[in-house]
Amino acid sequence: MEAVTVIGAGLAGSEAAWQLARRGIPVELREMKPEKMTPAHHSGNFAELVCSNSLRSDQLENAVGLLKEELRRCGSLIMACADEHRVQAGGALAVDRDAFSAAVTERLKRCPGVSVRPGEVTEIPEGQVILATGPLTSQGLSEAIARLFPDSRYLNFFDAAAPLVTFDSVDMDSAWFASRYDRGTPDYINCPLTEAEYDAFWRELTAAQEAEVHGFEDAGVFEGCMPVEVMARRGRDTLCYGPLKPVGLRDPRTGREPFAVVQLRRDNAQGSIYNLVGFQTHLKFPEQRRVFSMIPALRNAQFVRYGVMHRNTFLDSPRLLDRYYRVAGRERLMFAGQITGVEGYVESTASGLLASVELARRLQGKSPVNFPKETATGALALYISDKSVVNFQPMNINFGLIPQLGYRVKGKRNKNAELSRRALEALSGLDLEP
């Protein structure tokens, strides 16, 4: 059997290659790293996590927690490696980024049926192809993709990564460990600000100098990964309802809820590096040090990585793709990952899994697996292929994409848990065996 070409070894491409190989389909995995790097990547390993080490909530009362459980039950490589290299983060699934990426890389390179070919791809190959090149698709390949769709819009937006600081440099006399509402283990470092401290910080943040990013406009920022300075410019109290919200956190020194709280989350297994939660930014590096050091607990913080801004590219998928992530009318071509408009690491993984399952079954002469709309995996695929969507924008998984129950369940968490129970029951009825 002729090998399927999977272009891109991010989370979506890695998952797609794994799922194809475990179903007996030979794969040629193309990855331009380490020969050519992007501004956001730092290693040559596959499935490199850039924006955060967190795969978000691991609870079934949360839609992304449901999506992760669906992936686990489908034999996901990404979830297996994430679970093996998790670090404590309360009710979230966070991982040691380097160990996680190394594990994915090793398992794929050792996987029978997977041939890894390094180097940039600038033209779309013949045969069966899954393009999983991500939001940082290289210029050459991006132009080749655009030529596929001369009459359609090829969209882009900007995304940002948060700074990292060393644990030893955090002033723990001005901070404390806790998770919001004391759920799970107390894994977040909470850095409080008084109202006066917050006002001074907010004023400097809104006036700080930004790095030049060609084409950047506030209106084009994706809401789910918005630079903190852009959020601050929307109003004095905006941050207090976003990444600096103090709700559910009591300062043990005062017994009261602070005016604002900056949370730090562990970024590696050793707990030696923490990231500033929600502080994606494209401020100039000296400005990041100056302004973020106004947070009392970070007055002497050592920054091991500053925040960076990079361009993300995605398709106008409802006009181009079907529910299997295939190009309509050119079914030999499939897309997966954030380039399709699914937003987030877990969502990208799910798209790679679904696309590869469908392709394997088609090559084996089997009927497609239609992930039900009640499942998170199916709901995402139906969202990106919904032709009724006019102004298509990237989307994280959420319960709003999944059909409601049709009967009343008291309490939001109980309702969400029931939606998850229904989804997993629907998933169990699918033929997903390799």
C-alpha positions in Angstrom: 0.0 0.0 0.0 1.3 3.5 -0.9 2.2 5.5 2.2 0.1 8.4 3.3 2.0 11.7 3.6 1.4 13.5 6.9 2.9 17.0 6.8 3.7 18.5 10.2 4.6 16.7 13.4 2.8 18.9 15.8 0.1 17.4 18.0 -2.4 16.9 15.2 0.2 15.4 12.8 1.8 13.2 15.4 -1.6 11.9 16.4 -2.6 11.3 12.8 0.6 9.4 12.0 0.1 7.2 15.0 -3.5 6.4 14.3 -2.8 5.5 10.7 0.2 3.3 11.6 -1.7 1.4 14.3 -4.3 0.6 11.6 -1.7 -0.8 9.3 -1.5 2.2 7.0 2.2 3.2 6.1 3.0 6.8 6.8 5.7 9.2 5.7 5.8 11.9 8.3 7.3 15.2 7.0 8.6 17.8 9.5 10.7 20.8 8.7 12.2 21.0 12.2 15.1 21.1 13.1 16.3 22.1 9.6 13.9 25.1 9.7 12.4 26.5 12.8 9.6 28.9 13.5 9.8 32.0 15.9 7.7 30.1 18.5 9.5 26.8 18.5 12.7 26.0 20.4 13.4 22.2 19.9 13.5 19.7 17.1 11.1 17.4 18.9 7.6 16.6 17.7 4.4 17.9 19.4 6.2 20.8 21.0 4.0 22.8 23.3 4.5 26.6 22.8 1.8 28.7 24.4 1.4 26.8 27.7 2.2 23.5 29.3 -1.4 23.1 30.3 -3.9 21.0 28.4 -6.5 22.6 30.5 -9.2 21.0 32.7 -9.2 17.3 33.2 -12.7 17.2 34.8 -15.7 15.8 32.9 -17.8 18.8 34.0 -15.6 20.8 31.5 -15.9 20.3 27.8 -12.1 20.0 27.2 -12.0 17.4 30.0 -14.6 15.4 28.1 -12.6 15.8 24.9 -9.5 14.4 26.6 -11.4 11.4 27.9 -12.8 10.7 24.4 -9.2 10.8 23.1 -8.0 8.4 25.8 -10.8 5.9 24.8 -9.7 6.2 21.2 -6.1 5.2 21.9 -4.6 8.6 21.6 -0.8 8.8 21.5 -0.8 12.4 22.7 -3.0 11.7 25.7 -0.9 8.6 26.6 2.3 10.7 26.6 0.6 13.6 28.5 -0.7 11.3 31.2 2.8 9.8 31.6 4.5 13.2 32.0 1.9 15.2 33.9 2.8 17.7 36.6 0.6 18.8 39.4 -1.8 21.6 38.4 -4.9 21.3 40.5 -7.8 20.1 38.3 -5.9 20.7 35.1 -3.7 18.4 33.0 -0.3 20.1 32.7 2.8 18.3 31.5 6.6 18.6 31.6 6.8 20.0 28.1 10.3 18.7 27.2 9.6 15.2 28.5 6.2 15.1 26.8 7.6 16.1 23.4 10.5 13.8 23.7 8.2 10.9 24.5 6.0 11.6 21.4 9.0 11.9 19.2 10.6 8.6 20.5 7.4 6.6 20.1 6.8 7.8 16.6 10.4 7.2 15.4 10.2 3.7 16.8 6.7 3.0 15.5 6.6 0.3 12.7 5.1 1.8 9.6 6.1 5.4 10.3 9.0 6.8 8.2 10.2 10.3 9.3 11.5 12.6 6.6 12.9 15.9 7.8 12.9 19.1 5.7 10.5 21.8 4.6 7.6 20.9 2.2 6.8 23.7 -0.2 4.5 21.9 -2.6 1.6 19.5 -1.8 2.6 16.0 -2.7 0.6 13.6 -4.9 -1.4 10.8 -3.2 -3.2 10.8 0.1 -2.1 13.7 2.2 -2.9 15.1 5.7 -1.7 18.7 6.1 -1.2 19.4 9.8 1.3 22.2 9.5 -0.4 24.2 12.2 -0.9 28.0 12.6 2.8 28.7 11.8 2.7 27.1 8.3 5.8 28.1 6.4 5.6 30.7 3.7 6.2 28.3 0.8 3.6 25.8 1.8 1.2 28.5 2.8 1.4 29.8 -0.8 0.8 26.3 -2.1 -2.3 25.9 0.0 -3.6 29.3 -1.0 -3.3 28.2 -4.7 -5.7 25.3 -3.9 -8.4 27.8 -3.0 -8.1 30.8 -5.3 -11.7 31.8 -4.8 -11.8 31.4 -1.0 -10.5 33.5 1.8 -7.3 32.2 3.5 -7.6 33.8 7.0 -5.0 34.6 9.7 -4.9 35.9 13.2 -2.3 36.5 15.9 -1.5 34.4 18.9 0.9 34.9 21.8 2.9 33.0 24.4 3.4 33.8 28.1 6.7 34.6 29.9 8.4 32.0 32.2 10.1 32.8 35.5 12.2 30.7 37.9 10.5 29.5 41.1 13.6 30.6 43.2 13.1 34.2 42.1 9.4 34.4 43.2 9.0 36.3 46.5 7.0 33.7 48.4 6.6 36.1 51.3 4.3 38.0 48.9 2.6 34.9 47.4 1.1 31.6 48.4 0.2 28.2 46.9 -3.5 27.4 46.3 -5.9 26.3 43.6 -9.1 28.3 43.1 -11.8 27.3 45.6 -9.2 24.9 47.0 -10.1 22.4 44.3 -7.5 19.6 43.7 -4.0 20.1 45.0 -2.6 23.6 45.8 -0.4 23.9 42.7 -0.7 27.5 41.6 1.4 30.3 43.0 -0.9 33.2 43.7 0.6 36.7 43.6 -1.9 39.3 45.1 -2.1 43.0 44.4 -3.9 45.7 46.4 -6.1 48.1 44.6 -3.3 50.7 44.5 -0.8 48.2 43.3 -3.2 47.0 40.6 -3.9 50.6 39.4 -0.2 51.4 39.0 0.4 48.1 37.2 -2.6 48.6 34.9 -1.6 52.1 33.9 1.9 51.0 33.0 0.7 47.9 31.2 -1.7 49.9 28.9 1.1 52.4 28.1 4.0 49.9 27.6 5.8 49.7 24.3 4.9 46.8 22.0 7.2 44.9 19.7 6.5 45.6 16.1 4.2 42.9 14.6 3.3 43.6 11.0 -0.5 43.7 10.5 -1.4 43.4 14.1 -4.7 45.0 15.2 -6.6 44.7 18.4 -9.8 43.7 16.6 -8.0 40.7 15.0 -6.8 39.1 18.2 -8.4 35.7 19.1 -10.3 36.1 22.3 -9.0 32.8 23.8 -5.3 33.8 23.7 -5.4 37.5 23.9 -2.3 39.5 24.8 -2.6 40.8 28.3 -1.9 44.4 27.2 -4.7 44.3 24.7 -7.1 43.0 27.3 -6.0 45.8 29.7 -6.7 48.4 27.1 -10.4 47.3 27.1 -10.9 48.9 30.5 -9.5 49.3 34.0 -11.4 46.3 35.4 -11.2 43.9 32.5 -8.2 42.0 33.9 -10.0 41.5 37.2 -12.6 39.5 35.4 -9.9 37.7 33.3 -6.5 36.4 34.2 -6.2 38.5 37.4 -9.6 37.5 38.8 -9.4 36.9 42.6 -12.6 34.9 42.9 -12.1 31.7 45.0 -8.7 32.8 46.3 -8.1 33.9 49.9 -4.8 35.4 51.0 -3.8 33.4 54.1 -2.1 36.5 55.5 -5.3 38.5 55.6 -8.0 35.9 55.3 -9.6 38.0 52.6 -9.9 37.9 48.8 -7.3 40.3 47.3 -8.3 43.0 44.8 -6.4 41.1 42.0 -4.3 38.0 41.8 -1.7 36.9 39.2 -1.4 33.1 39.1 1.7 31.2 38.2 1.5 27.6 37.0 4.3 25.0 37.1 5.9 24.6 33.7 8.2 21.6 34.3 8.2 18.5 36.5 10.9 19.8 38.8 8.8 22.9 39.6 11.8 25.1 38.9 10.0 27.1 36.2 6.6 28.8 36.3 4.5 30.6 33.6 2.4 33.6 34.1 -1.1 32.4 33.5 -3.0 34.4 30.9 0.0 36.7 30.3 0.5 36.1 26.6 2.1 39.3 25.3 3.9 41.0 22.5 5.5 43.8 24.6 9.1 44.5 24.0 11.3 42.4 26.3 12.6 45.2 28.5 9.0 46.4 28.9 7.9 43.0 30.0 10.6 42.9 32.7 9.8 46.5 33.8 6.0 46.1 34.0 5.6 42.6 35.2 8.2 43.2 38.0 5.6 45.7 39.4 3.7 42.6 40.7 5.0 42.5 44.3 5.8 38.8 44.2 7.7 39.2 41.0 9.7 42.3 41.9 13.0 40.3 41.6 11.7 37.7 39.1 14.2 36.0 36.8 12.6 35.7 33.3 13.9 32.6 31.5 11.7 33.3 28.5 9.8 36.4 27.6 6.4 36.4 25.9 6.4 36.4 22.1 3.9 37.1 19.4 3.5 35.1 16.2 1.1 34.9 13.3 -1.4 32.1 13.2 -3.0 31.0 10.0 -6.3 29.1 9.5 -8.7 28.2 6.7 -12.2 29.3 6.0 -13.0 25.7 6.8 -16.9 25.8 6.4 -16.4 26.7 2.8 -13.6 24.2 2.2 -13.8 21.1 4.4 -16.3 18.4 5.3 -16.9 16.8 8.7 -14.0 14.4 8.1 -11.6 17.3 7.6 -11.4 16.5 3.9 -11.2 19.1 1.1 -14.5 19.0 -0.6 -14.1 17.6 -4.1 -10.5 16.7 -3.5 -10.9 14.0 -0.8 -7.3 12.8 -1.2 -6.4 16.0 0.7 -7.2 16.4 4.4 -6.3 19.1 7.0 -5.9 18.7 10.7 -5.0 20.9 13.6 -5.3 24.6 14.2 -5.1 25.4 10.5 -8.6 24.1 10.3 -9.9 26.6 12.9 -10.0 24.2 16.0 -8.3 26.2 18.7 -6.1 24.5 21.4 -3.8 21.6 21.8 -6.4 19.1 22.7 -8.7 20.2 19.9 -5.9 19.9 17.4 -5.2 16.4 18.6 -8.8 15.4 18.2 -8.9 16.7 14.6 -5.8 14.6 13.8 -7.4 11.6 15.3 -10.7 11.9 13.4 -9.1 12.7 10.1 -6.7 9.7 10.3 -9.4 7.3 11.4 -11.6 8.3 8.5 -8.7 8.1 6.0 -7.6 4.6 7.2 -11.2 3.3 6.9 -11.5 4.8 3.4 -8.3 3.1 2.3 -9.5 -0.2 3.8 -12.8 0.1 1.9 -14.8 0.6 5.1 -17.6 3.0 5.7 -16.7 6.2 7.6 -17.1 6.6 11.3 -19.5 9.4 12.0 -18.6 10.7 15.5 -22.0 11.7 16.9 -22.8 15.4 17.4 -23.2 14.6 21.1 -19.5 13.8 21.4 -17.0 16.6 21.7 -14.9 15.2 18.9 -17.9 15.1 16.6 -19.1 18.6 17.7 -15.8 20.1 16.7 -15.8 18.5 13.3 -19.3 19.7 12.7 -18.5 23.2 13.7 -15.6 23.6 11.3 -17.7 22.2 8.4 -20.9 24.1 9.2 -21.7 26.1 6.1 -24.2 28.2 7.9 -21.4 29.9 9.8 -20.8 33.3 8.2 -17.9 34.9 10.0 -15.8 31.8 10.8 -13.4 32.1 13.8 -11.2 29.6 15.6 -13.1 27.8 18.4 -12.2 25.9 21.6 -14.4 23.0 22.4 -17.3 24.1 24.7 -20.6 22.6 25.7 -22.4 25.2 23.5 -21.3 23.2 20.5 -22.9 20.1 21.8 -26.7 19.6 21.6 -28.5 20.1 24.9 -30.0 17.3 26.9 -33.7 17.9 26.2 -34.5 17.5 29.9 -33.7 19.5 33.0 -30.8 18.8 35.3 -30.3 21.0 38.3 -27.0 22.8 38.5 -24.5 23.7 35.8 -21.8 21.2 36.9 -24.4 18.4 37.1 -25.8 19.3 33.7 -22.3 19.3 32.2 -21.5 15.9 33.8 -24.7 14.5 32.3 -23.7 15.8 28.8 -20.3 14.1 29.3 -21.9 10.9 30.3 -24.2 10.9 27.2 -21.2 11.7 25.0 -19.1 8.8 26.3 -22.1 6.5 26.0 -22.4 7.6 22.3 -18.7 7.1 21.7 -18.8 3.5 23.1 -21.2 2.5 20.2 -18.6 3.4 17.5 -16.4 0.8 15.8 -13.0 2.4 16.4 -10.8 -0.8 16.6 -7.7 -0.7 14.5 
